[in-house]
């Protein structure tokens, strides 16, 4: 993930063991969930309305929505009555896509690949790299299991809570 640190604040040499979704990724998901929850509203939703509904800072939200537009997840309309709409149906947009659109590929960290570019030249390092890669793959697959539709259903009380979805 692009924004989250993979090292602890105390030391730049130790991984702190916590996998994080960046603030940017969280905000992107919250913004698209808001569009999903208000999909029945007529016309596009303004950035101001999304910011008010979600409690997100409008200037930062504007940047995030531009990135989501570039990734083809939202459409925008300029002028009076302008704003944003989802570019696809909520059941076609997965959490991993949203996070990747604003943070880049979902990984546990930038540790490299096992058995490549001399990564196994030091004792035991290859097995750790394989574990970090596997953990990142699990996170990506987990997030892929949630669509905006399933999240909106859970938020409305019409579907299972995320713990019981898997």
Residue pairs with C-beta under 8 A, 6 or more apart in sequence:
1 20
1 21
1 22
1 25
1 99
1 103
1 104
1 105
1 106
1 107
2 22
2 24
2 102
2 103
2 104
3 22
3 23
3 24
3 25
3 103
4 20
4 21
4 22
4 103
5 20
6 15
6 16
6 108
6 109
6 110
6 111
7 13
7 14
7 15
7 16
8 14
8 15
8 16
15 109
19 108
19 135
19 139
21 29
21 99
21 103
22 99
22 102
22 103
24 64
24 102
24 103
25 98
25 99
25 102
25 103
27 54
27 56
27 60
27 61
27 64
27 102
28 64
28 67
28 68
28 98
28 99
28 101
28 102
29 95
29 98
29 99
30 54
30 56
31 50
31 54
31 56
31 61
31 64
31 65
31 68
32 68
32 73
32 74
32 86
32 93
32 98
32 148
33 148
33 151
33 152
33 155
34 45
34 50
34 53
34 54
35 45
35 50
35 74
35 84
35 85
35 86
36 86
36 90
36 148
36 149
36 151
36 152
37 152
37 155
37 156
38 45
38 53
39 86
39 90
43 77
43 81
43 83
43 85
44 75
44 76
44 77
44 81
44 82
44 83
44 84
44 85
45 83
45 84
45 85
46 82
46 83
46 84
47 58
47 61
47 62
47 65
47 83
47 84
48 58
49 83
50 56
50 61
50 65
50 83
50 84
51 57
51 58
51 61
54 61
64 102
65 74
65 76
65 84
67 101
67 102
68 74
68 98
68 101
68 102
69 75
69 76
69 84
69 87
70 101
71 97
71 100
71 101
71 102
72 87
72 88
73 86
73 87
73 88
73 93
73 97
73 98
73 101
74 84
74 85
74 86
74 87
75 84
75 85
75 86
75 87
76 82
76 83
76 84
77 83
77 84
77 85
86 93
86 148
89 149
90 147
90 148
90 149
90 152
91 147
91 148
91 149
91 150
92 147
93 147
93 148
94 143
94 144
94 145
94 146
94 147
95 143
95 144
95 146
95 147
95 151
96 106
96 140
96 143
96 144
99 106
99 143
100 106
106 136
106 139
106 140
106 143
107 133
107 136
107 140
108 132
108 133
108 135
108 136
108 139
109 132
109 136
111 128
111 129
111 132
111 133
112 119
112 129
113 119
113 129
113 133
114 120
114 126
114 127
114 129
114 130
114 133
115 126
119 125
119 126
119 129
120 126
120 129
142 166
145 165
145 166
146 162
146 165
150 159
150 165
151 162
153 159
154 160
154 161
154 162
154 165
